[in-house]
Amino acid sequence: MTQILSGVVLVLALPAWAARGRYGAAAVTMALGAASLVVTFAVWLLGRWAEGDRWAGLAGLVELAVLLLAVVLGLRTEDGPRCAVAAWTACGAVALWLTRFAFLEGPGDVLTVFGFGSMLSLPAVLIGLYLRGLDEGRANAVVEARRAQRLELAHDLHDFVAHDVSGMVAQAQAGAYLAGIDPARAAEMFQRIEQAGQRALASLDRTVQLLRSEEGGGRAPQPGLLELAEVAARFTATGGAEVTLELPEEPVPREVEGTVHRIVVESLTNVRRHAPAARAVEVRARSTGGRLELTVTNDGRNPGQAGRPRHGGGSGLPGLVARVEALGGSLEAGPHETETWRVTAVLPLEEAGTRPA
């Protein structure tokens, strides 16, 4: 009769494992540990096993393996008081398993049982906690990566959509003025507003699609130095300041290209918003001594005095400063000489990588 009890936990293991999805791994661990304790108490009442009973010993070893595996899985998947109680129950059942073969006759036997349980249970507990730490680290890394990706998309939305929208505002103001005196030029202005609006909507659509996607895959390549010529041409065509562009002929790492593009777009957007009286903007990027020096200078020293003030915003330059510093560079913006305003960025080329554009 007592030998039949040795297979109780093994019989319950499969149904308990199947129920883990509904009740949780901790509940399964607690149930198996409680079943093992019940078997131990029953053996105490019905009679100890003989030390030479191979079947009972073999089934008992498999039972111990099942209990220890349940402890590992329970600690890995759950946390809290319920998980702690389940682990203690299973580990206690492991420690008391030896008492199925002999009575506890003194302090020495108690220490033997305690040492046996600790020797088997402690590695299982440590493995379970270690695996849970790895799982939590991976989960935190995924959350942080998605957060960084969404912040990057927010910067994209600010850099490119705000540039197009600010151009639409400037052209709408000019079109409203020209509508009465030069309808042909006004119609041309409104056509440019339509094109800028389509670009802004396309950027919004791409951003929304990337935010909805699970992994954010399929993202288009970041714009670089080659696209700056089109940006400068569009800015000049809106009737604002004339942009002169000087770019390096040497290959530039892609990370630096994308950052330079963002700085120029943000600088031109700020010129349109805060220095509408500016008539010339000089964009100069030069590679010297293993670094790229970028300057964007406009002749509107006092931003915000002319034109309509803009409320809110202000997240463009701080975001660019963080991006530049992440690449090991520096970015400054402020007055330069007489009646000019300059944005200066220095980006290392060697630390950013050697991948050509």
ChimeraX attribute file (.defattr): number of C-alpha atoms within 10 A of each C-alpha:
attribute: neighborCount
match mode: 1-to-1
recipient: residues
	/A:1	8
	/A:2	18
	/A:3	16
	/A:4	11
	/A:5	18
	/A:6	25
	/A:7	19
	/A:8	17
	/A:9	26
	/A:10	19
	/A:11	11
	/A:12	14
	/A:13	20
	/A:14	10
	/A:15	11
	/A:16	19
	/A:17	16
	/A:18	11
	/A:19	14
	/A:20	15
	/A:21	10
	/A:22	9
	/A:23	12
	/A:24	16
	/A:25	25
	/A:26	28
	/A:27	21
	/A:28	27
	/A:29	33
	/A:30	25
	/A:31	19
	/A:32	28
	/A:33	29
	/A:34	18
	/A:35	18
	/A:36	29
	/A:37	21
	/A:38	16
	/A:39	22
	/A:40	23
	/A:41	15
	/A:42	15
	/A:43	20
	/A:44	17
	/A:45	10
	/A:46	11
	/A:47	14
	/A:48	17
	/A:49	19
	/A:50	13
	/A:51	11
	/A:52	9
	/A:53	11
	/A:54	10
	/A:55	13
	/A:56	20
	/A:57	18
	/A:58	12
	/A:59	19
	/A:60	22
	/A:61	15
	/A:62	15
	/A:63	24
	/A:64	24
	/A:65	14
	/A:66	19
	/A:67	29
	/A:68	25
	/A:69	18
	/A:70	27
	/A:71	33
	/A:72	26
	/A:73	22
	/A:74	28
	/A:75	26
	/A:76	24
	/A:77	17
	/A:78	17
	/A:79	13
	/A:80	9
	/A:81	10
	/A:82	14
	/A:83	22
	/A:84	16
	/A:85	15
	/A:86	25
	/A:87	27
	/A:88	18
	/A:89	23
	/A:90	27
	/A:91	26
	/A:92	20
	/A:93	23
	/A:94	27
	/A:95	23
	/A:96	18
	/A:97	21
	/A:98	20
	/A:99	18
	/A:100	23
	/A:101	19
	/A:102	14
	/A:103	12
	/A:104	14
	/A:105	8
	/A:106	8
	/A:107	9
	/A:108	10
	/A:109	15
	/A:110	16
	/A:111	12
	/A:112	14
	/A:113	20
	/A:114	16
	/A:115	13
	/A:116	16
	/A:117	19
	/A:118	17
	/A:119	12
	/A:120	16
	/A:121	25
	/A:122	13
	/A:123	13
	/A:124	22
	/A:125	22
	/A:126	15
	/A:127	18
	/A:128	23
	/A:129	21
	/A:130	15
	/A:131	16
	/A:132	20
	/A:133	13
	/A:134	13
	/A:135	14
	/A:136	14
	/A:137	12
	/A:138	12
	/A:139	12
	/A:140	12
	/A:141	12
	/A:142	13
	/A:143	12
	/A:144	12
	/A:145	13
	/A:146	16
	/A:147	12
	/A:148	12
	/A:149	16
	/A:150	16
	/A:151	13
	/A:152	14
	/A:153	18
	/A:154	13
	/A:155	17
	/A:156	17
	/A:157	18
	/A:158	18
	/A:159	24
	/A:160	18
	/A:161	20
	/A:162	18
	/A:163	23
	/A:164	25
	/A:165	18
	/A:166	17
	/A:167	25
	/A:168	22
	/A:169	14
	/A:170	19
	/A:171	24
	/A:172	18
	/A:173	12
	/A:174	18
	/A:175	21
	/A:176	14
	/A:177	13
	/A:178	16
	/A:179	15
	/A:180	9
	/A:181	10
	/A:182	11
	/A:183	14
	/A:184	11
	/A:185	14
	/A:186	20
	/A:187	14
	/A:188	13
	/A:189	25
	/A:190	18
	/A:191	13
	/A:192	19
	/A:193	22
	/A:194	13
	/A:195	14
	/A:196	21
	/A:197	17
	/A:198	13
	/A:199	16
	/A:200	19
	/A:201	15
	/A:202	13
	/A:203	17
	/A:204	16
	/A:205	12
	/A:206	15
	/A:207	19
	/A:208	13
	/A:209	15
	/A:210	18
	/A:211	16
	/A:212	10
	/A:213	11
	/A:214	9
	/A:215	12
	/A:216	15
	/A:217	9
	/A:218	9
	/A:219	10
	/A:220	7
	/A:221	8
	/A:222	13
	/A:223	15
	/A:224	19
	/A:225	21
	/A:226	12
	/A:227	10
	/A:228	19
	/A:229	15
	/A:230	11
	/A:231	18
	/A:232	20
	/A:233	14
	/A:234	17
	/A:235	21
	/A:236	17
	/A:237	15
	/A:238	18
	/A:239	14
	/A:240	22
	/A:241	24
	/A:242	18
	/A:243	22
	/A:244	15
	/A:245	15
	/A:246	13
	/A:247	15
	/A:248	14
	/A:249	9
	/A:250	10
	/A:251	13
	/A:252	23
	/A:253	19
	/A:254	20
	/A:255	19
	/A:256	23
	/A:257	20
	/A:258	17
	/A:259	21
	/A:260	26
	/A:261	20
	/A:262	26
	/A:263	25
	/A:264	22
	/A:265	21
	/A:266	20
	/A:267	25
	/A:268	26
	/A:269	22
	/A:270	20
	/A:271	24
	/A:272	23
	/A:273	21
	/A:274	21
	/A:275	24
	/A:276	19
	/A:277	20
	/A:278	22
	/A:279	16
	/A:280	17
	/A:281	25
	/A:282	16
	/A:283	22
	/A:284	17
	/A:285	20
	/A:286	16
	/A:287	19
	/A:288	11
	/A:289	10
	/A:290	11
	/A:291	18
	/A:292	20
	/A:293	20
	/A:294	22
	/A:295	23
	/A:296	22
	/A:297	25
	/A:298	27
	/A:299	21
	/A:300	25
	/A:301	21
	/A:302	15
	/A:303	18
	/A:304	18
	/A:305	13
	/A:306	14
	/A:307	14
	/A:308	10
	/A:309	11
	/A:310	10
	/A:311	6
	/A:312	6
	/A:313	7
	/A:314	10
	/A:315	11
	/A:316	18
	/A:317	19
	/A:318	11
	/A:319	16
	/A:320	21
	/A:321	16
	/A:322	14
	/A:323	18
	/A:324	22
	/A:325	14
	/A:326	11
	/A:327	18
	/A:328	14
	/A:329	21
	/A:330	18
	/A:331	20
	/A:332	12
	/A:333	15
	/A:334	11
	/A:335	16
	/A:336	14
	/A:337	8
	/A:338	9
	/A:339	12
	/A:340	17
	/A:341	22
	/A:342	22
	/A:343	20
	/A:344	17
	/A:345	22
	/A:346	22
	/A:347	23
	/A:348	21
	/A:349	23
	/A:350	13
	/A:351	13
	/A:352	18
	/A:353	14
	/A:354	12
	/A:355	12
	/A:356	11
	/A:357	15
